[in-house]
Protein backbone atom coordinates (compact mmCIF):
# COMPACT_ATOMS: atom_id res chain seq x y z
CA UNK A 1 0.00 0.00 0.00
CA UNK A 2 1.19 3.55 -0.53
CA UNK A 3 2.39 5.38 2.54
CA UNK A 4 -0.39 7.96 2.84
CA UNK A 5 -2.72 9.07 5.61
CA UNK A 6 -5.12 6.22 4.84
CA UNK A 7 -2.76 3.31 5.46
CA UNK A 8 -0.56 2.11 8.26
CA UNK A 9 -1.20 1.79 11.95
CA UNK A 10 -4.16 3.70 13.40
CA UNK A 11 -3.47 5.56 16.67
CA UNK A 12 -6.58 5.62 18.86
CA UNK A 13 -5.37 6.71 22.29
CA UNK A 14 -1.95 7.28 23.78
CA UNK A 15 -1.70 3.63 24.75
CA UNK A 16 -3.74 1.95 21.98
CA UNK A 17 -2.65 1.70 18.35
CA UNK A 18 -4.57 -0.51 15.93
CA UNK A 19 -1.99 -2.31 13.76
CA UNK A 20 -2.51 -2.03 10.01
CA UNK A 21 -2.69 -5.84 9.79
CA UNK A 22 -5.82 -5.82 12.00
CA UNK A 23 -7.68 -3.51 9.59
CA UNK A 24 -9.69 -5.06 6.79
CA UNK A 25 -10.75 -2.92 3.81
CA UNK A 26 -13.57 -3.41 1.28
CA UNK A 27 -14.32 -1.13 -1.64
CA UNK A 28 -17.51 -0.81 -3.63
CA UNK A 29 -19.36 1.61 -5.82
CA UNK A 30 -20.69 4.60 -4.03
CA UNK A 31 -24.06 6.23 -4.51
CA UNK A 32 -24.13 9.98 -4.81
CA UNK A 33 -22.04 12.45 -6.81
CA UNK A 34 -19.33 11.41 -9.21
CA UNK A 35 -20.40 12.33 -12.72
CA UNK A 36 -19.23 9.97 -15.46
CA UNK A 37 -16.90 8.14 -13.11
CA UNK A 38 -19.62 7.17 -10.63
CA UNK A 39 -20.22 3.82 -12.33
CA UNK A 40 -16.56 2.83 -12.55
CA UNK A 41 -14.91 4.14 -9.37
CA UNK A 42 -15.04 1.99 -6.25
CA UNK A 43 -15.00 4.98 -3.93
CA UNK A 44 -17.18 3.60 -1.11
CA UNK A 45 -15.05 2.23 1.71
CA UNK A 46 -15.81 -0.28 4.45
CA UNK A 47 -13.26 -0.59 7.23
CA UNK A 48 -13.56 -3.60 9.53
CA UNK A 49 -11.73 -4.56 12.69
CA UNK A 50 -12.21 -7.13 15.46
CA UNK A 51 -11.92 -4.77 18.44
CA UNK A 52 -11.76 -7.46 21.13
CA UNK A 53 -8.67 -9.03 19.52
CA UNK A 54 -6.62 -5.82 19.47
CA UNK A 55 -3.21 -6.11 21.13
CA UNK A 56 -2.45 -3.95 24.13
CA UNK A 57 -5.93 -3.93 25.67
CA UNK A 58 -6.42 -4.64 29.36
CA UNK A 59 -9.20 -6.98 30.47
CA UNK A 60 -11.17 -4.02 31.80
CA UNK A 61 -10.89 -2.26 28.41
CA UNK A 62 -11.98 -5.44 26.59
CA UNK A 63 -15.05 -5.70 28.81
CA UNK A 64 -15.85 -2.02 28.30
CA UNK A 65 -15.50 -2.40 24.51
CA UNK A 66 -17.66 -5.53 24.49
CA UNK A 67 -20.38 -3.81 26.49
CA UNK A 68 -20.44 -0.50 24.67
CA UNK A 69 -20.02 -1.85 21.12
CA UNK A 70 -22.34 -4.85 21.55
CA UNK A 71 -25.05 -3.31 19.34
CA UNK A 72 -22.55 -2.47 16.57
CA UNK A 73 -20.63 -5.75 16.45
CA UNK A 74 -21.63 -8.40 13.91
CA UNK A 75 -19.94 -11.72 14.72
CA UNK A 76 -17.41 -9.74 16.77
CA UNK A 77 -16.50 -7.44 13.84
CA UNK A 78 -16.95 -3.66 13.91
CA UNK A 79 -17.51 -2.18 10.44
CA UNK A 80 -17.36 1.52 9.52
CA UNK A 81 -18.57 2.67 6.09
CA UNK A 82 -17.63 5.95 4.41
CA UNK A 83 -18.96 7.20 1.09
CA UNK A 84 -19.35 10.94 1.55
CA UNK A 85 -16.39 11.90 -0.63
CA UNK A 86 -15.83 11.32 -4.33
CA UNK A 87 -12.25 10.06 -3.92
CA UNK A 88 -11.54 6.68 -2.40
CA UNK A 89 -8.53 8.06 -0.54
CA UNK A 90 -10.60 10.69 1.27
CA UNK A 91 -13.23 8.07 2.15
CA UNK A 92 -10.47 5.85 3.54
CA UNK A 93 -9.22 8.72 5.69
CA UNK A 94 -12.76 9.46 6.87
CA UNK A 95 -13.34 5.80 7.76
CA UNK A 96 -10.08 5.67 9.75
CA UNK A 97 -10.97 8.84 11.66
CA UNK A 98 -14.47 7.54 12.39
CA UNK A 99 -13.16 4.16 13.56
CA UNK A 100 -10.67 5.85 15.89
CA UNK A 101 -13.46 8.08 17.27
CA UNK A 102 -15.78 5.10 17.89
CA UNK A 103 -13.04 3.14 19.66
CA UNK A 104 -12.00 6.21 21.68
CA UNK A 105 -15.57 6.81 22.82
CA UNK A 106 -16.07 3.14 23.72
CA UNK A 107 -12.82 3.04 25.70
CA UNK A 108 -13.45 6.26 27.62
CA UNK A 109 -13.82 5.62 31.34
CA UNK A 110 -17.33 6.11 32.70
CA UNK A 111 -17.97 9.54 34.20
CA UNK A 112 -17.59 9.77 37.96
CA UNK A 113 -20.83 9.54 39.86
CA UNK A 114 -22.30 12.77 41.14
CA UNK A 115 -21.90 13.35 44.85
CA UNK A 116 -25.12 14.62 46.35
CA UNK A 117 -24.80 17.77 48.41
CA UNK A 118 -27.21 19.55 50.73
CA UNK A 119 -28.65 22.84 49.54
CA UNK A 120 -27.04 25.79 51.32
CA UNK A 121 -28.98 27.64 53.98
CA UNK A 122 -28.96 30.75 51.79
CA UNK A 123 -30.44 28.90 48.80
CA UNK A 124 -33.17 27.39 51.02
CA UNK A 125 -34.04 30.80 52.43
CA UNK A 126 -34.13 32.39 48.96
CA UNK A 127 -36.45 29.61 47.74
CA UNK A 128 -38.86 30.06 50.68
CA UNK A 129 -38.76 33.87 50.25
CA UNK A 130 -39.60 33.53 46.53
CA UNK A 131 -42.53 31.23 47.35
CA UNK A 132 -43.86 33.70 49.93
CA UNK A 133 -43.59 36.58 47.45
CA UNK A 134 -45.46 34.56 44.83
CA UNK A 135 -48.20 33.69 47.31
CA UNK A 136 -48.47 37.34 48.37
CA UNK A 137 -48.79 38.40 44.72
CA UNK A 138 -51.59 35.90 44.15
CA UNK A 139 -53.29 36.91 47.38
CA UNK A 140 -53.22 40.57 46.27
CA UNK A 141 -54.99 39.66 43.03
CA UNK A 142 -58.05 38.36 44.88
CA UNK A 143 -61.14 40.54 44.93
CA UNK A 144 -61.39 42.81 47.96
CA UNK A 145 -64.75 41.48 49.20
CA UNK A 146 -63.52 37.86 49.30
CA UNK A 147 -60.24 38.42 51.08
Residue, then its C-alpha position, 0 to 999 in steps of 0.5 A: x500500500x502507498x504510505x499515505x494518511x489512509x494506510x498504516x497503523x491507526x493511533x486511537x489513544x496514547x496507549x492503543x494503536x490498531x496495527x494495520x494488519x488488524x484492519x480489513x478494507x472493502x471497496x464498492x461503488x458509491x451512490x451519490x455524486x461522481x459524474x461519469x466516473x460514478x459507475x466505474x470508481x469503487x469509492x465507497x469504503x468499508x473498514x472492519x476490525x475485530x476490536x476485542x482481539x486488538x493487542x495492548x488492551x487490558x481486560x477491563x478495556x476489553x469488557x468495556x469495549x464488548x459492552x459499549x459496542x455490543x449493538x454495533x458488532x456483527x460476529x465480533x466485527x466492527x464495520x465503519x462505512x464511508x462514502x461521503x467523498x468522491x475520492x476513495x482516498x478521502x473516504x479511507x481517511x474518513x473511515x479511519x478517523x471515524x473508527x478511531x473516534x468510535x473506539x476512543x468513545x467506547x474506551x473512555x472511562x465512565x464519568x464519575x458519579x455525582x456526589x449529592x450535596x445539601x442545599x445551602x442555607x442561603x439557597x433554602x431561604x431564597x427559595x422560601x422567600x420567593x414562594x412567599x412573594x409569589x403567594x403574596x402576589x396571588x393573594x393581592x390579586x383576589x377581589x377585595x370582598x372575598x379576602 
